[in-house]
Amino acid sequence: MEYKFGIQVFLLLFWRSALDALVSENDGGCMCNTPRFIPRYAYSKPVILKGFSDNTKFQFLCSKSSLLQQYGERMVRLSTANTYSYRKGTHTHTHTHNEFVDLLLRPQSLDTLGSGTLYFFGDNNFTEWHSLFENYKTPRYMLPHTTGAYSFGIAGPGTGVPFHWHGPGYSEVIYGRKVNNTLTAYQIMEKPIECTIRPGEVLYFPDHWWHATLNLDTSVFISTFLG
């Protein structure tokens, strides 16, 4: 199925070979001075990380049945996919988790505008969702002098966000598939890099890299923003 997401994108195959260069059993648990990650990727280009942490338990807890049983009555605030999500948090976009899954977690028409695209991402109540987040194992690589902040999300097929940028971080898919298109501020008129992230894979994006996302399936995902 062809997905149209504003501009034409092309698959760049070197993402997978870049992963091979990054993976090393000798990296140990060091988080801020890893000899390969910092000079090669941390400040210069995105990379896909795979096999660095086992989130099997977290994935089980993020299954539909588990989330509905444990958090079905919790309130969630939904985002629109337009820039800055101006309508975020209005009363029309606040629902119980059960209502969101039963009524709104549906495939998205490709004709739907970003302002009409609703999904659950961020605005997580860390007190109410603590029992879930405490089971997530973060990527081992961190930038010096930074800490991580979680944003957890659930979205239907065809949803996503247009090009935007922010600080560095990680995006991990727990269920589903997510297409990411990335480019630097100096590549606005060039073709973006496209990659598809699957369960167990983590995309690292450096500071100020423009990126857009598209969920190919009903997806559960979590981002760690570094600041």
C-alpha positions in Angstrom: 0.0 0.0 0.0 1.3 3.4 -0.9 1.4 6.0 1.8 1.5 9.6 0.9 2.8 11.8 3.6 3.4 15.3 2.1 6.6 14.7 0.2 8.2 11.8 -1.6 10.5 9.7 0.5 13.1 7.1 -0.5 14.6 4.2 1.5 18.2 4.6 2.4 19.7 1.1 3.0 22.8 2.1 4.9 20.8 2.4 8.1 21.1 -1.3 8.7 24.8 -1.4 7.9 25.3 1.5 10.2 23.8 -0.7 13.0 26.4 -3.4 12.4 29.1 -0.9 12.9 27.6 0.2 16.2 26.8 -3.1 17.9 29.6 -4.4 20.1 29.5 -6.9 22.9 32.4 -5.1 24.5 30.5 -1.8 25.0 29.4 -3.1 28.4 27.0 -0.9 30.4 28.8 2.4 29.9 26.2 5.1 29.1 28.0 8.4 28.4 31.5 7.7 27.0 30.9 4.8 24.7 33.8 5.0 22.2 31.7 4.4 19.1 28.3 6.0 19.8 29.5 9.5 20.9 31.8 10.4 18.0 29.9 8.5 15.2 26.3 9.3 15.9 25.5 11.3 19.0 25.9 14.8 17.4 25.9 14.0 13.7 23.4 11.4 12.4 20.6 9.1 13.3 21.1 5.4 13.8 19.0 2.3 14.6 19.9 0.4 17.7 18.8 -3.2 18.1 19.3 -5.8 20.8 20.7 -3.5 23.5 18.0 -4.1 26.1 15.3 -6.7 26.7 11.9 -5.1 27.1 10.0 -8.4 26.8 8.2 -7.7 30.2 7.4 -4.2 29.2 6.0 -5.4 25.9 3.8 -7.9 27.7 2.5 -5.1 30.0 1.8 -3.0 26.9 -0.5 -5.6 25.3 -4.0 -4.5 24.7 -5.6 -6.8 27.3 -3.0 -5.8 29.9 -3.3 -2.0 29.3 -7.1 -2.1 29.4 -7.2 -4.2 32.5 -4.7 -2.0 34.4 -5.3 1.4 33.0 -8.7 1.3 31.2 -10.3 3.9 33.5 -7.4 6.2 33.5 -7.8 9.5 31.7 -5.7 10.2 28.6 -5.2 13.5 26.8 -5.0 13.1 23.0 -2.8 15.1 20.6 -3.6 16.4 17.2 -0.9 15.9 14.6 -0.6 19.5 13.4 2.4 21.5 14.5 2.6 22.1 18.2 -0.7 20.3 18.8 -2.6 23.4 19.5 -5.8 21.6 20.4 -4.1 19.3 22.9 -5.9 18.9 26.2 -9.2 20.4 25.3 -12.2 18.7 26.8 -13.1 17.1 23.5 -9.7 15.3 23.5 -9.7 13.9 27.0 -11.1 10.4 27.3 -10.7 7.3 29.4 -8.2 4.8 28.0 -11.1 2.4 27.3 -13.0 5.1 25.3 -9.9 5.9 23.3 -9.3 2.3 22.3 -12.9 1.4 21.7 -13.9 4.6 19.8 -10.9 6.3 18.3 -8.1 3.8 17.8 -9.0 3.1 14.2 -7.2 3.2 10.8 -6.7 6.8 9.7 -7.8 8.0 6.3 -5.0 9.4 4.2 -7.2 12.4 3.4 -7.5 13.4 7.1 -5.7 16.6 8.0 -3.2 16.8 10.9 -5.6 18.9 12.9 -8.1 16.0 12.7 -5.7 13.2 13.5 -5.9 12.1 17.2 -3.5 9.9 19.0 -2.2 9.3 22.5 1.4 10.5 23.0 3.0 12.4 25.9 1.1 14.1 28.7 1.5 10.9 30.7 0.6 11.0 34.3 3.7 9.5 35.7 2.1 8.8 39.1 -0.8 6.9 37.6 1.4 5.1 35.0 4.4 4.5 37.2 3.9 0.8 37.5 4.2 0.5 33.8 7.1 2.9 33.2 9.2 1.4 36.0 9.5 -1.8 33.8 10.9 -0.1 30.8 14.6 -0.5 30.2 16.0 2.6 28.5 18.7 2.5 25.8 22.1 2.3 27.4 23.6 5.2 25.5 23.1 8.7 26.9 24.6 12.0 26.0 27.0 13.6 28.6 25.2 15.8 31.1 21.7 14.8 30.1 18.8 12.9 31.6 15.9 11.2 29.9 12.2 12.0 30.0 9.6 9.5 28.8 6.7 10.0 26.4 4.5 7.0 25.9 2.1 6.6 23.1 -0.6 4.5 21.3 -1.8 5.3 17.8 -3.8 3.8 14.9 -2.7 2.9 11.4 -2.2 5.9 9.2 -1.6 8.4 12.0 1.6 10.3 12.5 3.1 13.8 12.8 4.5 16.1 10.1 8.1 17.3 10.0 9.2 18.9 13.3 12.3 19.1 15.4 13.4 19.2 19.0 16.2 18.0 21.2 18.0 14.6 20.9 16.4 11.3 22.0 15.2 7.8 21.2 12.1 6.4 19.7 11.3 2.7 20.4 8.5 0.7 19.0 6.9 -1.9 21.3 4.1 -3.0 19.0 3.5 -2.3 15.3 5.7 -0.5 12.7 6.6 3.2 12.5 8.1 4.9 9.5 10.5 7.8 10.3 11.7 10.3 7.8 14.6 12.4 8.9 16.8 15.3 7.6 19.0 18.0 9.0 18.2 21.7 8.9 20.6 22.0 6.0 18.7 19.3 3.9 15.3 20.9 3.7 15.3 20.8 -0.1 16.7 17.3 -0.3 15.1 13.8 0.0 14.7 12.7 3.6 16.2 9.5 4.9 13.4 6.9 5.5 13.5 3.9 7.8 10.9 1.6 9.3 11.2 0.8 13.0 9.9 -2.5 14.3 9.4 -4.0 17.8 12.7 -4.2 19.6 14.3 -1.5 17.5 15.3 2.0 18.7 15.9 5.0 16.5 18.3 7.6 17.9 17.8 11.1 16.5 20.3 13.9 17.2 19.5 17.5 18.2 17.7 19.6 15.6 17.2 16.8 13.1 13.8 17.3 11.4 11.7 14.2 11.3 8.2 13.0 10.5 6.5 9.8 11.5 3.8 7.5 10.1 2.3 4.5 12.0 1.8 1.6 9.5 0.0 -0.5 12.1 -1.7 0.1 15.4 1.4 1.0 17.3 2.6 1.2 20.9 5.8 3.2 21.3 7.8 5.2 23.8 10.3 8.0 23.3 13.1 9.1 25.6 13.9 12.8 25.2 17.3 13.8 26.4 17.8 17.2 28.0 
